[in-house]
Amino acid sequence: MRGVEMKYRIFYLLLGLIFLTMTVLAFAHEKTGWIAPESAKKMKNPIKPTKDSIQKGKEINEKKCALCHGDKGDGKGSASAGLNPKPTNFEGSHGESMTDGEHFWKITTGRGPMPSYEKILTTEERWHVINYINTLSKHP
């Protein structure tokens, strides 16, 4: 009987360690941040935020981004509930803390549940999306 008890103790100990490890990794992922390299931060948007550009960006956003980021860019799209990390909320002051280059880099590279849009959207389309996103926030 002692051998069986020992096996159960080891099993539950290992199960607990696995759960603890997964929990720590989930929180670590959430806290690491998603920081663009300095070269990306300095990139300037080559497309002026004209009415036409903003409209193109809005249309692309509706087709490619709103499912997760929401129609209003609030990060509460219909697919956002189960995502980790949560989609970015572009409303309010979010735009104040990121340059256009940082947005471009993040859209291009992707992370976690957000795919890379490097091969999905053209360079020009990504810049149009950024011009649209900037209308949702207090962008400098």
Order of alpha helices (4+ residues) and beta strands (2+ residues): alpha-alpha-alpha-alpha-alpha-alpha
